[in-house]
């Protein structure tokens, strides 16, 4: 299952393979995620997608989770997941 990460539009636009991004994990209350991006693939929309929202798909990513943005910035992570698929949206 892919992690869906909400990011600011400027960060969404500038995200690139082998780069990084941070944002909020969808479906979780205030879980921040730092992601080392892997390879970008074409995103195929699903019927549940909001037509006013843009999406991008990356696979082979490493994700690091924190309860606050401050802890994320301090690299004080609660959990980590490696080689995961990430869907960015803005």
N, C-alpha and C positions, 0 to 999 in steps of 0.2 A: 504494500500500500504506500502511496506517495504522501509525503509531507507537503501540506499547503502552507505557504508562508506569505503573509501580507507585508508588502514593502512600499515605501513612498515611490511615486511615479518616476522621479528622476533616477532613483536607484534601480528601478525596474528596467528603465531604458538603458542604463549603463552596465547592467550585469553581463558578464562574459565568461566563456569557458575558462576554467582554471583560475577564475577570480574568486571573490568572496562577496557575501552580502549578509545583512542581518535584518531581522524583522520579527513579527509576531506570528506564532503558530496558530493556525485556524483550528477552532474547536476546543481550544484550551484557554482558560482565563489567565491572561498575563503571563504567558510562557514565551520568553524571548529566545530566539535561535540565531546563532552565528553559523553560516554555511560556507564551506569551501566548495565551490561549484565544480562539477565535473563536465561532462560532454552535453551540449545542448542538442535536443531532438525536437522534431516538429510536435507541437501540441495539437492533439485532436480533441476538439470540444465535445462535451457531453451534454445531454438534455438539461442537466441541473445547473449548468454554468449560467452566470448572469451575462446577458449579451452586452451590457455596458462595461464589463470588466475585461481587461487584457490578461492573458496567461502565457507563461513560458515554462518549458519543461527541461530539466537537467537530470541526468542520471550519473551514478558513480560519485555522489556527493558525500561529504562528511559533515555531520550536523552536531552542534554543541548547544545544550539547553541550559537556561538560567531563569530564575524566578523574577528577576528585575533587570532592567536595562543596565543599571550600575554594576550588578554582578557580572553581567555579560561582558561589559567593557573591561572589567578587572580580570577576566578569564577565570572566574570562579563558577565553574559549570556544575550543574546538578547531575547531568547525564550526557552521554555521547552516543551517536549512531554512525556507523561507517557504511559506505557503499550503498547509500539510499537514493531513491528518486525524489526529486523536489519539484513542486509546481509553484512558481512565483506568480503572484497576482497583484494587480494595482487598480 
